[in-house]
Amino acid sequence: MSITATEFKSNLGKYLLLAATEDIFITRNGKVVAKLSNPNQDRVDIARSLFGVLPADMTF
């Protein structure tokens, strides 16, 4: 998702919540100046990629 810096400033709370599920690119004068993302996204992606790989009878 791409939004302007003004939009981000006006709706900070909304975009902080959205950043948990998707990357948000903040633009100023039509150019991307920042990226807001979930710091744990790499871990989430790795965990999702393992679903179905491990045997169902395996316990931790």
Secondary structure, 3 states (H helix, E strand, C coil): CEEEHHHHHHCHHHHHHHCCCCCEEEEECCEEEEEECCCCHHHHHHHHHHCCCCCCCCCC
